[in-house]
Amino acid sequence: MSVYCDESKKTYYCKFSYVDWIGKTRWTTKRGFDGKKKAAKYEREFKRSNNE
């Protein structure tokens, strides 16, 4: 899990890599989560939806 805290905005964000449908490794970042658990949940769901 790659969840970080943005100290200036008091929010969390996740930054992680995934393999797209072509087979290329890509990086993505999603910002603005209220809590660490919400950011980790987003990352899990994103990776799960890409594997299908």
VEXDREN-2710 file (C-alpha; in Angstrom, 1 decimal):
% VEXDREN-2710
k/r/px/py/pz
1/MET/0.0/0.0/0.0
2/SER/1.3/3.4/-0.9
3/VAL/-0.7/5.8/1.2
4/TYR/0.8/9.2/2.2
5/CYS/-0.3/12.2/4.2
6/ASP/-0.3/15.6/2.7
7/GLU/0.6/17.8/5.6
8/SER/-0.2/21.1/4.0
9/LYS/-3.8/20.1/3.2
10/LYS/-4.3/17.6/6.1
11/THR/-5.5/14.9/3.6
12/TYR/-4.2/11.6/2.4
13/TYR/-3.3/10.4/-1.1
14/CYS/-2.3/7.2/-2.7
15/LYS/0.3/6.7/-5.4
16/PHE/0.9/3.3/-6.9
17/SER/1.8/1.4/-10.1
18/TYR/-0.3/-1.0/-12.0
19/VAL/-0.2/-2.9/-15.3
20/ASP/-2.6/-1.6/-18.0
21/TRP/-4.4/-3.7/-20.6
22/ILE/-1.5/-3.5/-23.0
23/GLY/1.0/-4.8/-20.4
24/LYS/2.7/-1.6/-19.7
25/THR/3.5/-0.5/-16.1
26/ARG/1.9/2.8/-15.3
27/TRP/1.7/5.1/-12.2
28/THR/-1.3/6.8/-10.9
29/THR/-2.1/9.2/-8.0
30/LYS/-5.4/10.0/-6.3
31/ARG/-5.6/12.8/-3.8
32/GLY/-8.0/14.3/-1.3
33/PHE/-9.0/11.4/1.0
34/ASP/-10.3/12.1/4.5
35/GLY/-8.6/9.1/6.0
36/LYS/-5.8/6.6/5.5
37/LYS/-8.2/3.7/5.3
38/LYS/-10.3/5.3/2.5
39/ALA/-7.1/5.9/0.4
40/ALA/-6.0/2.2/0.9
41/LYS/-9.5/1.0/0.0
42/TYR/-9.4/3.0/-3.2
43/GLU/-6.1/1.5/-4.2
44/ARG/-7.3/-2.1/-3.5
45/GLU/-10.5/-1.5/-5.5
46/PHE/-8.6/0.1/-8.4
47/LYS/-6.1/-2.8/-8.7
48/ARG/-8.9/-5.4/-8.4
49/SER/-10.9/-3.7/-11.2
50/ASN/-7.9/-3.7/-13.4
51/ASN/-7.2/-7.4/-13.0
52/GLU/-10.6/-8.4/-14.3
END
